């Protein structure tokens, strides 16, 4: 397989999980936005989500699936106090699971395209 092709596939995957992933997750969470009040920094969720998906994609590409749990644990610790509100907890869980699943699937597809298995 051509080295240039591999690089293009990898770059495309990172673009997809950052830009398209952010848009997709925004669409998925739109219906719940009015039901929860977030007290964090404006726009921080977007940045956290982008970094999260970059990390998940990278972990999948280097075959370190268990490292994904570190992301989930870190986010849960950071949001621990907010998770006592049921609506906020569900909003957080939906957003996190959709984000991780999006990047996980992208990574699995890339590994399949590159012939590296799952």
Phi and psi in degrees as GROMACS dihedral restraints (atoms count N, CA, C in turn):
[ dihedral_restraints ]
;  ai    aj    ak    al  type     phi  dphi    fc
    3     4     5     6     1   -64.6    20    10
    4     5     6     7     1   133.4    20    10
    6     7     8     9     1   -60.4    20    10
    7     8     9    10     1   -41.4    20    10
    9    10    11    12     1   -62.4    20    10
   10    11    12    13     1   -40.4    20    10
   12    13    14    15     1   -61.0    20    10
   13    14    15    16     1   -44.9    20    10
   15    16    17    18     1   -60.0    20    10
   16    17    18    19     1   -44.3    20    10
   18    19    20    21     1   -62.6    20    10
   19    20    21    22     1   -42.8    20    10
   21    22    23    24     1   -63.0    20    10
   22    23    24    25     1   -40.9    20    10
   24    25    26    27     1   -63.1    20    10
   25    26    27    28     1   -44.6    20    10
   27    28    29    30     1   -64.7    20    10
   28    29    30    31     1   -46.1    20    10
   30    31    32    33     1   -61.5    20    10
   31    32    33    34     1   -43.2    20    10
   33    34    35    36     1   -60.5    20    10
   34    35    36    37     1   -41.5    20    10
   36    37    38    39     1   -62.2    20    10
   37    38    39    40     1   -43.2    20    10
   39    40    41    42     1   -67.2    20    10
   40    41    42    43     1   -37.0    20    10
   42    43    44    45     1   -65.0    20    10
   43    44    45    46     1   -43.6    20    10
   45    46    47    48     1   -62.4    20    10
   46    47    48    49     1   -46.9    20    10
   48    49    50    51     1   -70.8    20    10
   49    50    51    52     1   -24.9    20    10
   51    52    53    54     1   -85.6    20    10
   52    53    54    55     1   -59.9    20    10
   54    55    56    57     1   -78.2    20    10
   55    56    57    58     1   -56.6    20    10
   57    58    59    60     1   -67.9    20    10
   58    59    60    61     1   -37.0    20    10
   60    61    62    63     1   -60.2    20    10
   61    62    63    64     1   -43.5    20    10
   63    64    65    66     1   -61.6    20    10
   64    65    66    67     1   -43.4    20    10
   66    67    68    69     1   -65.2    20    10
   67    68    69    70     1   -45.6    20    10
   69    70    71    72     1   -61.1    20    10
   70    71    72    73     1   -45.0    20    10
   72    73    74    75     1   -68.4    20    10
   73    74    75    76     1   -37.4    20    10
   75    76    77    78     1   -58.6    20    10
   76    77    78    79     1   -43.7    20    10
   78    79    80    81     1   -62.6    20    10
   79    80    81    82     1   -42.1    20    10
   81    82    83    84     1   -65.6    20    10
   82    83    84    85     1   -34.2    20    10
   84    85    86    87     1   -92.3    20    10
   85    86    87    88     1   -11.0    20    10
   87    88    89    90     1   -52.6    20    10
   88    89    90    91     1   -42.8    20    10
   90    91    92    93     1   -66.8    20    10
   91    92    93    94     1   -18.3    20    10
   93    94    95    96     1  -101.7    20    10
   94    95    96    97     1    -9.9    20    10
   96    97    98    99     1   -57.7    20    10
   97    98    99   100     1   -37.5    20    10
   99   100   101   102     1   -76.5    20    10
  100   101   102   103     1   -12.4    20    10
  102   103   104   105     1   -92.2    20    10
  103   104   105   106     1   -11.1    20    10
  105   106   107   108     1  -126.7    20    10
  106   107   108   109     1   150.8    20    10
  108   109   110   111     1  -115.0    20    10
  109   110   111   112     1   116.4    20    10
  111   112   113   114     1   -96.2    20    10
  112   113   114   115     1   136.3    20    10
  114   115   116   117     1  -105.9    20    10
  115   116   117   118     1     7.0    20    10
  117   118   119   120     1   -80.7    20    10
  118   119   120   121     1  -175.7    20    10
  120   121   122   123     1   -66.3    20    10
  121   122   123   124     1   140.7    20    10
  123   124   125   126     1   -65.0    20    10
  124   125   126   127     1   126.6    20    10
  126   127   128   129     1    84.6    20    10
  127   128   129   130     1    -7.1    20    10
  129   130   131   132     1   -66.8    20    10
  130   131   132   133     1   -35.8    20    10
  132   133   134   135     1   -60.4    20    10
  133   134   135   136     1   -38.8    20    10
  135   136   137   138     1   -62.5    20    10
  136   137   138   139     1   -47.5    20    10
  138   139   140   141     1   -65.2    20    10
  139   140   141   142     1   -43.9    20    10
  141   142   143   144     1   -60.0    20    10
  142   143   144   145     1   -43.7    20    10
  144   145   146   147     1   -62.5    20    10
  145   146   147   148     1   -42.0    20    10
  147   148   149   150     1   -63.4    20    10
  148   149   150   151     1   -47.5    20    10
  150   151   152   153     1   -62.9    20    10
  151   152   153   154     1   -41.3    20    10
  153   154   155   156     1   -57.6    20    10
  154   155   156   157     1   -48.1    20    10
  156   157   158   159     1   -68.6    20    10
  157   158   159   160     1   -35.4    20    10
  159   160   161   162     1   -62.7    20    10
  160   161   162   163     1   -44.0    20    10
  162   163   164   165     1   -65.3    20    10
  163   164   165   166     1   -44.6    20    10
  165   166   167   168     1   -61.8    20    10
  166   167   168   169     1   -46.8    20    10
  168   169   170   171     1   -58.7    20    10
  169   170   171   172     1   -45.3    20    10
  171   172   173   174     1   -62.0    20    10
  172   173   174   175     1   -44.3    20    10
  174   175   176   177     1   -61.4    20    10
  175   176   177   178     1   -40.5    20    10
  177   178   179   180     1   -65.8    20    10
  178   179   180   181     1   -43.7    20    10
  180   181   182   183     1   -64.3    20    10
  181   182   183   184     1   -29.2    20    10
  183   184   185   186     1   -99.8    20    10
  184   185   186   187     1    14.7    20    10
  186   187   188   189     1    61.0    20    10
  187   188   189   190     1    41.1    20    10
  189   190   191   192     1  -119.4    20    10
  190   191   192   193     1    63.0    20    10
  192   193   194   195     1   -60.0    20    10
  193   194   195   196     1   -36.3    20    10
  195   196   197   198     1   -66.6    20    10
  196   197   198   199     1   -23.0    20    10
  198   199   200   201     1   -65.9    20    10
  199   200   201   202     1   -20.0    20    10
  201   202   203   204     1   -62.0    20    10
  202   203   204   205     1   -29.6    20    10
  204   205   206   207     1   -63.6    20    10
  205   206   207   208     1   -28.2    20    10
  207   208   209   210     1   -62.4    20    10
  208   209   210   211     1   -40.6    20    10
  210   211   212   213     1   -61.7    20    10
  211   212   213   214     1   -49.5    20    10
  213   214   215   216     1   -61.3    20    10
  214   215   216   217     1   -42.5    20    10
  216   217   218   219     1   -64.9    20    10
  217   218   219   220     1   -44.3    20    10
  219   220   221   222     1   -62.1    20    10
  220   221   222   223     1   -43.1    20    10
  222   223   224   225     1   -65.3    20    10
  223   224   225   226     1   -39.5    20    10
  225   226   227   228     1   -65.7    20    10
  226   227   228   229     1   -40.0    20    10
  228   229   230   231     1   -64.8    20    10
  229   230   231   232     1   -43.3    20    10
  231   232   233   234     1   -64.6    20    10
  232   233   234   235     1   -31.5    20    10
  234   235   236   237     1  -103.9    20    10
  235   236   237   238     1    10.8    20    10
  237   238   239   240     1   -49.3    20    10
  238   239   240   241     1   -50.1    20    10
  240   241   242   243     1   -64.6    20    10
  241   242   243   244     1   -35.0    20    10
  243   244   245   246     1   -72.9    20    10
  244   245   246   247     1   -21.6    20    10
  246   247   248   249     1   -76.7    20    10
  247   248   249   250     1    -1.4    20    10
  249   250   251   252     1   -74.2    20    10
  250   251   252   253     1   -23.4    20    10
  252   253   254   255     1   -81.7    20    10
  253   254   255   256     1   117.5    20    10
  255   256   257   258     1   -56.8    20    10
  256   257   258   259     1   -44.8    20    10
  258   259   260   261     1   -63.6    20    10
  259   260   261   262     1   -41.8    20    10
  261   262   263   264     1   -66.0    20    10
  262   263   264   265     1   -40.2    20    10
  264   265   266   267     1   -62.0    20    10
  265   266   267   268     1   -42.8    20    10
  267   268   269   270     1   -68.7    20    10
  268   269   270   271     1   -39.8    20    10
  270   271   272   273     1   -61.0    20    10
  271   272   273   274     1   -46.4    20    10
  273   274   275   276     1   -60.7    20    10
  274   275   276   277     1   -45.6    20    10
  276   277   278   279     1   -65.5    20    10
  277   278   279   280     1   -44.4    20    10
  279   280   281   282     1   -60.0    20    10
  280   281   282   283     1   -49.2    20    10
  282   283   284   285     1   -60.9    20    10
  283   284   285   286     1   -45.3    20    10
  285   286   287   288     1   -66.1    20    10
  286   287   288   289     1   -46.0    20    10
  288   289   290   291     1   -66.4    20    10
  289   290   291   292     1   -40.0    20    10
  291   292   293   294     1   -64.3    20    10
  292   293   294   295     1   -43.5    20    10
  294   295   296   297     1   -62.4    20    10
  295   296   297   298     1   -48.9    20    10
  297   298   299   300     1   -65.2    20    10
  298   299   300   301     1   -42.5    20    10
  300   301   302   303     1   -62.4    20    10
  301   302   303   304     1   -41.7    20    10
  303   304   305   306     1   -58.3    20    10
  304   305   306   307     1   -49.6    20    10
  306   307   308   309     1   -70.0    20    10
  307   308   309   310     1   -36.7    20    10
  309   310   311   312     1   -62.4    20    10
  310   311   312   313     1   -47.2    20    10
  312   313   314   315     1   -63.4    20    10
  313   314   315   316     1   -40.6    20    10
  315   316   317   318     1   -60.1    20    10
  316   317   318   319     1   -43.8    20    10
  318   319   320   321     1   -64.4    20    10
  319   320   321   322     1   -41.6    20    10
  321   322   323   324     1   -63.9    20    10
  322   323   324   325     1   -42.1    20    10
  324   325   326   327     1   -63.3    20    10
  325   326   327   328     1   -44.1    20    10
  327   328   329   330     1   -61.5    20    10
  328   329   330   331     1   -45.6    20    10
  330   331   332   333     1   -60.5    20    10
  331   332   333   334     1   -38.4    20    10
  333   334   335   336     1   -66.6    20    10
  334   335   336   337     1   -43.4    20    10
  336   337   338   339     1   -61.3    20    10
  337   338   339   340     1   -40.9    20    10
  339   340   341   342     1   -81.6    20    10
  340   341   342   343     1    -0.9    20    10
  342   343   344   345     1    73.4    20    10
  343   344   345   346     1    27.5    20    10
  345   346   347   348     1  -100.2    20    10
  346   347   348   349     1     3.7    20    10
  348   349   350   351     1    73.5    20    10
  349   350   351   352     1  -175.2    20    10
